[in-house]
Amino acid sequence: MARQPLEEFLATKDASIHPMIVMLDRAILEAAPDVDAAIKWKQYMYSFDSKWMAPLCTIDTTKKGIALRFMSADLMADPLGVLRFGTSTMGTWDIPFDSKIEAADITRYVADAVALHNAKS
């Protein structure tokens, strides 16, 4: 597993949002412990076998919150109804900075993305 330190990504972000990003990272790694991670295109990306053009998911930030993106979201279950589609396949979970998000919910969505990845492999 090739991991670029999360600290390098955090260094580019306001310290007030570090706890939320760390929580997201831990929740993602709980569902996908063997995933690679790296900073690509100013986003923190998670991918199997370092296939950065087809990542499992990414963490990005906006002025209002964190964007958790899933590349194959069109095939995912969305039990919380949180995914916003920017393309026909990519869905984004917009997480406002002041939200009280549950790590288990993130892990559930990532586990679904992992299952889809494994089914394709």
VMD Tcl script that builds the backbone (N, CA, C; Angstrom):
set m [mol new atoms 363]
animate dup $m
set s [atomselect $m all]
$s set {name element resname resid chain x y z} {
  {N N MET 1 A 0.843 -1.168 0.000}
  {CA C MET 1 A 0.000 0.000 0.000}
  {C C MET 1 A 0.891 1.235 0.000}
  {N N ALA 2 A 0.772 2.057 -1.032}
  {CA C ALA 2 A 1.522 3.311 -1.121}
  {C C ALA 2 A 0.669 4.432 -0.546}
  {N N ARG 3 A 1.148 5.032 0.550}
  {CA C ARG 3 A 0.377 6.103 1.201}
  {C C ARG 3 A 1.219 7.354 1.280}
  {N N GLN 4 A 0.674 8.407 0.772}
  {CA C GLN 4 A 1.297 9.707 0.944}
  {C C GLN 4 A 0.782 10.240 2.270}
  {N N PRO 5 A 1.622 10.807 3.075}
  {CA C PRO 5 A 1.164 11.249 4.392}
  {C C PRO 5 A -0.030 12.208 4.316}
  {N N LEU 6 A -1.019 11.894 5.097}
  {CA C LEU 6 A -2.180 12.762 5.187}
  {C C LEU 6 A -1.764 14.146 5.675}
  {N N GLU 7 A -0.710 14.203 6.474}
  {CA C GLU 7 A -0.253 15.483 7.024}
  {C C GLU 7 A 0.095 16.473 5.928}
  {N N GLU 8 A 0.596 15.982 4.810}
  {CA C GLU 8 A 0.938 16.874 3.699}
  {C C GLU 8 A -0.330 17.528 3.131}
  {N N PHE 9 A -1.400 16.770 3.035}
  {CA C PHE 9 A -2.678 17.322 2.571}
  {C C PHE 9 A -3.235 18.289 3.612}
  {N N LEU 10 A -3.173 17.892 4.872}
  {CA C LEU 10 A -3.683 18.749 5.946}
  {C C LEU 10 A -2.951 20.086 5.987}
  {N N ALA 11 A -1.684 20.089 5.659}
  {CA C ALA 11 A -0.895 21.323 5.689}
  {C C ALA 11 A -1.415 22.369 4.704}
  {N N THR 12 A -2.191 21.935 3.728}
  {CA C THR 12 A -2.747 22.863 2.746}
  {C C THR 12 A -4.138 23.357 3.145}
  {N N LYS 13 A -4.638 22.888 4.291}
  {CA C LYS 13 A -6.000 23.203 4.726}
  {C C LYS 13 A -5.993 23.948 6.051}
  {N N ASP 14 A -7.046 24.690 6.300}
  {CA C ASP 14 A -7.205 25.411 7.561}
  {C C ASP 14 A -7.243 24.397 8.712}
  {N N ALA 15 A -6.529 24.697 9.775}
  {CA C ALA 15 A -6.436 23.777 10.913}
  {C C ALA 15 A -7.791 23.452 11.530}
  {N N SER 16 A -8.750 24.344 11.402}
  {CA C SER 16 A -10.068 24.103 12.004}
  {C C SER 16 A -10.802 22.920 11.382}
  {N N ILE 17 A -10.426 22.535 10.159}
  {CA C ILE 17 A -11.116 21.412 9.511}
  {C C ILE 17 A -10.300 20.118 9.553}
  {N N HIS 18 A -9.123 20.165 10.125}
  {CA C HIS 18 A -8.294 18.958 10.210}
  {C C HIS 18 A -9.003 17.788 10.885}
  {N N PRO 19 A -9.690 17.998 12.028}
  {CA C PRO 19 A -10.350 16.848 12.665}
  {C C PRO 19 A -11.369 16.160 11.751}
  {N N MET 20 A -12.098 16.930 10.967}
  {CA C MET 20 A -13.091 16.329 10.075}
  {C C MET 20 A -12.400 15.529 8.966}
  {N N ILE 21 A -11.331 16.058 8.412}
  {CA C ILE 21 A -10.606 15.343 7.361}
  {C C ILE 21 A -9.990 14.066 7.916}
  {N N VAL 22 A -9.424 14.128 9.103}
  {CA C VAL 22 A -8.838 12.936 9.733}
  {C C VAL 22 A -9.922 11.886 9.985}
  {N N MET 23 A -11.083 12.311 10.452}
  {CA C MET 23 A -12.190 11.375 10.676}
  {C C MET 23 A -12.591 10.709 9.366}
  {N N LEU 24 A -12.690 11.486 8.286}
  {CA C LEU 24 A -13.044 10.915 6.982}
  {C C LEU 24 A -11.993 9.905 6.538}
  {N N ASP 25 A -10.722 10.258 6.686}
  {CA C ASP 25 A -9.647 9.350 6.295}
  {C C ASP 25 A -9.749 8.024 7.059}
  {N N ARG 26 A -9.948 8.100 8.363}
  {CA C ARG 26 A -10.069 6.878 9.170}
  {C C ARG 26 A -11.280 6.046 8.760}
  {N N ALA 27 A -12.393 6.707 8.487}
  {CA C ALA 27 A -13.605 5.986 8.076}
  {C C ALA 27 A -13.401 5.311 6.724}
  {N N ILE 28 A -12.713 5.987 5.823}
  {CA C ILE 28 A -12.429 5.404 4.507}
  {C C ILE 28 A -11.506 4.200 4.663}
  {N N LEU 29 A -10.468 4.348 5.460}
  {CA C LEU 29 A -9.513 3.250 5.642}
  {C C LEU 29 A -10.118 2.064 6.391}
  {N N GLU 30 A -11.134 2.307 7.187}
  {CA C GLU 30 A -11.815 1.189 7.853}
  {C C GLU 30 A -12.484 0.284 6.821}
  {N N ALA 31 A -13.069 0.901 5.798}
  {CA C ALA 31 A -13.750 0.125 4.756}
  {C C ALA 31 A -12.792 -0.378 3.688}
  {N N ALA 32 A -11.664 0.320 3.516}
  {CA C ALA 32 A -10.721 -0.034 2.458}
  {C C ALA 32 A -9.283 0.048 2.989}
  {N N PRO 33 A -8.902 -0.853 3.882}
  {CA C PRO 33 A -7.574 -0.752 4.511}
  {C C PRO 33 A -6.399 -0.927 3.549}
  {N N ASP 34 A -6.624 -1.547 2.401}
  {CA C ASP 34 A -5.537 -1.799 1.454}
  {C C ASP 34 A -5.468 -0.782 0.324}
  {N N VAL 35 A -6.204 0.297 0.449}
  {CA C VAL 35 A -6.246 1.297 -0.610}
  {C C VAL 35 A -4.982 2.163 -0.573}
  {N N ASP 36 A -4.554 2.630 -1.731}
  {CA C ASP 36 A -3.455 3.582 -1.823}
  {C C ASP 36 A -4.036 4.985 -1.671}
  {N N ALA 37 A -3.229 5.913 -1.179}
  {CA C ALA 37 A -3.679 7.294 -1.043}
  {C C ALA 37 A -2.568 8.229 -1.487}
  {N N ALA 38 A -2.973 9.319 -2.120}
  {CA C ALA 38 A -2.003 10.309 -2.590}
  {C C ALA 38 A -2.727 11.612 -2.885}
  {N N ILE 39 A -1.956 12.673 -2.920}
  {CA C ILE 39 A -2.501 13.961 -3.339}
  {C C ILE 39 A -2.332 14.043 -4.847}
  {N N LYS 40 A -3.439 14.195 -5.526}
  {CA C LYS 40 A -3.449 14.342 -6.984}
  {C C LYS 40 A -4.461 15.428 -7.320}
  {N N TRP 41 A -4.070 16.340 -8.171}
  {CA C TRP 41 A -4.968 17.415 -8.594}
  {C C TRP 41 A -5.551 18.173 -7.396}
  {N N LYS 42 A -4.718 18.378 -6.366}
  {CA C LYS 42 A -5.062 19.102 -5.136}
  {C C LYS 42 A -6.143 18.423 -4.299}
  {N N GLN 43 A -6.402 17.150 -4.571}
  {CA C GLN 43 A -7.367 16.364 -3.811}
  {C C GLN 43 A -6.632 15.215 -3.133}
  {N N TYR 44 A -7.203 14.712 -2.051}
  {CA C TYR 44 A -6.654 13.519 -1.420}
  {C C TYR 44 A -7.416 12.352 -2.016}
  {N N MET 45 A -6.698 11.506 -2.737}
  {CA C MET 45 A -7.340 10.445 -3.506}
  {C C MET 45 A -7.015 9.074 -2.930}
  {N N TYR 46 A -7.984 8.191 -3.060}
  {CA C TYR 46 A -7.850 6.799 -2.627}
  {C C TYR 46 A -8.100 5.922 -3.850}
  {N N SER 47 A -7.181 5.006 -4.100}
  {CA C SER 47 A -7.291 4.161 -5.278}
  {C C SER 47 A -6.636 2.816 -5.009}
  {N N PHE 48 A -7.126 1.812 -5.682}
  {CA C PHE 48 A -6.476 0.506 -5.617}
  {C C PHE 48 A -5.408 0.441 -6.692}
  {N N ASP 49 A -4.249 -0.074 -6.348}
  {CA C ASP 49 A -3.134 -0.239 -7.277}
  {C C ASP 49 A -2.688 1.084 -7.905}
  {N N SER 50 A -2.873 2.185 -7.174}
  {CA C SER 50 A -2.441 3.518 -7.623}
  {C C SER 50 A -2.987 3.890 -9.004}
  {N N LYS 51 A -4.197 3.493 -9.272}
  {CA C LYS 51 A -4.855 3.856 -10.540}
  {C C LYS 51 A -5.589 5.180 -10.319}
  {N N TRP 52 A -4.843 6.272 -10.447}
  {CA C TRP 52 A -5.357 7.592 -10.077}
  {C C TRP 52 A -6.382 8.138 -11.054}
  {N N MET 53 A -6.453 7.608 -12.250}
  {CA C MET 53 A -7.473 8.072 -13.196}
  {C C MET 53 A -8.826 7.407 -12.904}
  {N N ALA 54 A -8.822 6.414 -12.041}
  {CA C ALA 54 A -10.062 5.724 -11.655}
  {C C ALA 54 A -10.046 5.499 -10.146}
  {N N PRO 55 A -10.070 6.577 -9.361}
  {CA C PRO 55 A -9.992 6.409 -7.907}
  {C C PRO 55 A -11.270 5.838 -7.313}
  {N N LEU 56 A -11.122 5.262 -6.141}
  {CA C LEU 56 A -12.274 4.783 -5.380}
  {C C LEU 56 A -13.091 5.976 -4.904}
  {N N CYS 57 A -12.394 6.935 -4.268}
  {CA C CYS 57 A -13.038 8.160 -3.805}
  {C C CYS 57 A -11.975 9.222 -3.579}
  {N N THR 58 A -12.425 10.444 -3.385}
  {CA C THR 58 A -11.510 11.552 -3.145}
  {C C THR 58 A -12.080 12.470 -2.068}
  {N N ILE 59 A -11.180 13.175 -1.396}
  {CA C ILE 59 A -11.565 14.226 -0.465}
  {C C ILE 59 A -11.068 15.537 -1.042}
  {N N ASP 60 A -11.956 16.495 -1.141}
  {CA C ASP 60 A -11.624 17.830 -1.602}
  {C C ASP 60 A -12.325 18.809 -0.675}
  {N N THR 61 A -11.929 20.050 -0.692}
  {CA C THR 61 A -12.599 21.042 0.139}
  {C C THR 61 A -13.099 22.198 -0.724}
  {N N THR 62 A -14.146 22.823 -0.237}
  {CA C THR 62 A -14.701 24.016 -0.852}
  {C C THR 62 A -14.738 25.092 0.232}
  {N N LYS 63 A -15.266 26.242 -0.079}
  {CA C LYS 63 A -15.385 27.294 0.934}
  {C C LYS 63 A -16.401 26.930 2.011}
  {N N LYS 64 A -17.364 26.066 1.673}
  {CA C LYS 64 A -18.443 25.729 2.599}
  {C C LYS 64 A -18.290 24.390 3.293}
  {N N GLY 65 A -17.433 23.525 2.761}
  {CA C GLY 65 A -17.343 22.212 3.370}
  {C C GLY 65 A -16.385 21.290 2.644}
  {N N ILE 66 A -16.566 20.031 2.913}
  {CA C ILE 66 A -15.743 18.979 2.325}
  {C C ILE 66 A -16.572 18.235 1.297}
  {N N ALA 67 A -15.935 17.948 0.180}
  {CA C ALA 67 A -16.582 17.181 -0.881}
  {C C ALA 67 A -15.963 15.786 -0.898}
  {N N LEU 68 A -16.774 14.786 -0.595}
  {CA C LEU 68 A -16.346 13.397 -0.675}
  {C C LEU 68 A -16.932 12.848 -1.970}
  {N N ARG 69 A -16.051 12.541 -2.912}
  {CA C ARG 69 A -16.496 12.127 -4.246}
  {C C ARG 69 A -16.275 10.638 -4.468}
  {N N PHE 70 A -17.274 10.032 -5.105}
  {CA C PHE 70 A -17.213 8.620 -5.477}
  {C C PHE 70 A -17.332 8.547 -6.991}
  {N N MET 71 A -16.392 7.875 -7.636}
  {CA C MET 71 A -16.355 7.858 -9.095}
  {C C MET 71 A -17.431 6.978 -9.725}
  {N N SER 72 A -17.870 5.941 -9.025}
  {CA C SER 72 A -18.908 5.051 -9.568}
  {C C SER 72 A -20.201 5.175 -8.765}
  {N N ALA 73 A -20.525 6.375 -8.380}
  {CA C ALA 73 A -21.684 6.598 -7.508}
  {C C ALA 73 A -23.004 6.223 -8.160}
  {N N ASP 74 A -23.037 6.211 -9.477}
  {CA C ASP 74 A -24.283 5.856 -10.159}
  {C C ASP 74 A -24.707 4.423 -9.864}
  {N N LEU 75 A -23.771 3.591 -9.437}
  {CA C LEU 75 A -24.068 2.196 -9.118}
  {C C LEU 75 A -24.196 1.942 -7.618}
  {N N MET 76 A -23.934 2.961 -6.822}
  {CA C MET 76 A -23.960 2.808 -5.372}
  {C C MET 76 A -25.360 2.985 -4.800}
  {N N ALA 77 A -25.571 2.353 -3.663}
  {CA C ALA 77 A -26.777 2.639 -2.892}
  {C C ALA 77 A -26.555 4.006 -2.247}
  {N N ASP 78 A -27.608 4.746 -2.060}
  {CA C ASP 78 A -27.506 6.071 -1.425}
  {C C ASP 78 A -28.587 6.157 -0.356}
  {N N PRO 79 A -28.453 5.356 0.717}
  {CA C PRO 79 A -29.520 5.283 1.717}
  {C C PRO 79 A -29.816 6.613 2.421}
  {N N LEU 80 A -28.834 7.500 2.487}
  {CA C LEU 80 A -29.067 8.790 3.147}
  {C C LEU 80 A -29.500 9.879 2.163}
  {N N GLY 81 A -29.483 9.556 0.873}
  {CA C GLY 81 A -29.886 10.530 -0.143}
  {C C GLY 81 A -28.960 11.734 -0.205}
  {N N VAL 82 A -27.665 11.510 -0.041}
  {CA C VAL 82 A -26.714 12.618 0.049}
  {C C VAL 82 A -25.903 12.867 -1.226}
  {N N LEU 83 A -25.937 11.957 -2.164}
  {CA C LEU 83 A -25.082 12.098 -3.334}
  {C C LEU 83 A -25.659 13.074 -4.354}
  {N N ARG 84 A -24.810 14.001 -4.773}
  {CA C ARG 84 A -25.145 14.977 -5.816}
  {C C ARG 84 A -24.304 14.603 -7.029}
  {N N PHE 85 A -24.951 14.498 -8.176}
  {CA C PHE 85 A -24.239 14.047 -9.370}
  {C C PHE 85 A -23.767 15.223 -10.211}
  {N N GLY 86 A -22.440 15.245 -10.476}
  {CA C GLY 86 A -21.835 16.262 -11.328}
  {C C GLY 86 A -21.638 15.731 -12.733}
  {N N THR 87 A -21.589 14.416 -12.845}
  {CA C THR 87 A -21.522 13.743 -14.144}
  {C C THR 87 A -22.487 12.564 -14.060}
  {N N SER 88 A -22.529 11.780 -15.105}
  {CA C SER 88 A -23.454 10.647 -15.096}
  {C C SER 88 A -23.034 9.564 -14.115}
  {N N THR 89 A -21.762 9.536 -13.735}
  {CA C THR 89 A -21.301 8.482 -12.836}
  {C C THR 89 A -20.763 8.993 -11.502}
  {N N MET 90 A -20.161 10.178 -11.476}
  {CA C MET 90 A -19.533 10.686 -10.257}
  {C C MET 90 A -20.544 11.380 -9.353}
  {N N GLY 91 A -20.565 10.934 -8.106}
  {CA C GLY 91 A -21.442 11.547 -7.117}
  {C C GLY 91 A -20.629 12.158 -5.997}
  {N N THR 92 A -21.081 13.297 -5.512}
  {CA C THR 92 A -20.388 14.007 -4.438}
  {C C THR 92 A -21.275 14.106 -3.217}
  {N N TRP 93 A -20.708 13.800 -2.077}
  {CA C TRP 93 A -21.372 14.002 -0.785}
  {C C TRP 93 A -20.817 15.311 -0.249}
  {N N ASP 94 A -21.612 16.353 -0.287}
  {CA C ASP 94 A -21.217 17.664 0.217}
  {C C ASP 94 A -21.428 17.687 1.726}
  {N N ILE 95 A -20.350 17.861 2.465}
  {CA C ILE 95 A -20.394 17.811 3.928}
  {C C ILE 95 A -20.056 19.196 4.473}
  {N N PRO 96 A -21.050 19.957 4.936}
  {CA C PRO 96 A -20.747 21.277 5.497}
  {C C PRO 96 A -19.801 21.158 6.688}
  {N N PHE 97 A -18.949 22.168 6.860}
  {CA C PHE 97 A -17.972 22.141 7.949}
  {C C PHE 97 A -18.618 21.977 9.319}
  {N N ASP 98 A -19.830 22.491 9.496}
  {CA C ASP 98 A -20.474 22.439 10.812}
  {C C ASP 98 A -21.381 21.225 11.002}
  {N N SER 99 A -21.336 20.269 10.071}
  {CA C SER 99 A -22.222 19.115 10.178}
  {C C SER 99 A -21.694 18.112 11.200}
  {N N LYS 100 A -22.600 17.328 11.718}
  {CA C LYS 100 A -22.273 16.269 12.678}
  {C C LYS 100 A -22.411 14.930 11.964}
  {N N ILE 101 A -21.459 14.628 11.148}
  {CA C ILE 101 A -21.506 13.417 10.336}
  {C C ILE 101 A -20.984 12.226 11.140}
  {N N GLU 102 A -21.541 11.070 10.880}
  {CA C GLU 102 A -21.138 9.846 11.563}
  {C C GLU 102 A -20.110 9.091 10.716}
  {N N ALA 103 A -19.005 8.721 11.329}
  {CA C ALA 103 A -17.973 7.966 10.623}
  {C C ALA 103 A -18.536 6.672 10.044}
  {N N ALA 104 A -19.457 6.047 10.756}
  {CA C ALA 104 A -20.044 4.785 10.278}
  {C C ALA 104 A -20.777 4.976 8.950}
  {N N ASP 105 A -21.384 6.139 8.755}
  {CA C ASP 105 A -22.066 6.412 7.484}
  {C C ASP 105 A -21.055 6.514 6.343}
  {N N ILE 106 A -19.928 7.168 6.602}
  {CA C ILE 106 A -18.875 7.266 5.589}
  {C C ILE 106 A -18.366 5.868 5.262}
  {N N THR 107 A -18.086 5.087 6.287}
  {CA C THR 107 A -17.577 3.731 6.085}
  {C C THR 107 A -18.565 2.898 5.275}
  {N N ARG 108 A -19.853 3.052 5.542}
  {CA C ARG 108 A -20.871 2.292 4.797}
  {C C ARG 108 A -20.844 2.640 3.302}
  {N N TYR 109 A -20.728 3.925 2.977}
  {CA C TYR 109 A -20.680 4.338 1.576}
  {C C TYR 109 A -19.399 3.850 0.906}
  {N N VAL 110 A -18.280 3.957 1.605}
  {CA C VAL 110 A -17.014 3.490 1.035}
  {C C VAL 110 A -17.041 1.976 0.849}
  {N N ALA 111 A -17.605 1.251 1.795}
  {CA C ALA 111 A -17.712 -0.212 1.657}
  {C C ALA 111 A -18.521 -0.579 0.419}
  {N N ASP 112 A -19.554 0.184 0.143}
  {CA C ASP 112 A -20.350 -0.043 -1.067}
  {C C ASP 112 A -19.489 0.195 -2.315}
  {N N ALA 113 A -18.704 1.272 -2.304}
  {CA C ALA 113 A -17.805 1.561 -3.436}
  {C C ALA 113 A -16.748 0.462 -3.603}
  {N N VAL 114 A -16.233 -0.049 -2.492}
  {CA C VAL 114 A -15.256 -1.144 -2.540}
  {C C VAL 114 A -15.893 -2.394 -3.136}
  {N N ALA 115 A -17.109 -2.714 -2.717}
  {CA C ALA 115 A -17.799 -3.893 -3.256}
  {C C ALA 115 A -18.006 -3.762 -4.765}
  {N N LEU 116 A -18.346 -2.582 -5.224}
  {CA C LEU 116 A -18.495 -2.354 -6.671}
  {C C LEU 116 A -17.160 -2.522 -7.385}
  {N N HIS 117 A -16.109 -1.999 -6.790}
  {CA C HIS 117 A -14.769 -2.153 -7.375}
  {C C HIS 117 A -14.399 -3.632 -7.478}
  {N N ASN 118 A -14.632 -4.379 -6.410}
  {CA C ASN 118 A -14.294 -5.796 -6.398}
  {C C ASN 118 A -15.116 -6.581 -7.411}
  {N N ALA 119 A -16.364 -6.184 -7.600}
  {CA C ALA 119 A -17.213 -6.874 -8.584}
  {C C ALA 119 A -16.717 -6.651 -10.007}
  {N N LYS 120 A -16.110 -5.490 -10.258}
  {CA C LYS 120 A -15.581 -5.178 -11.582}
  {C C LYS 120 A -14.246 -5.882 -11.853}
  {N N SER 121 A -13.517 -6.162 -10.775}
  {CA C SER 121 A -12.156 -6.734 -10.927}
  {C C SER 121 A -12.169 -8.200 -11.273}
}
mol reanalyze $m
mol bondsrecalc $m
mol representation Tube
mol addrep $m
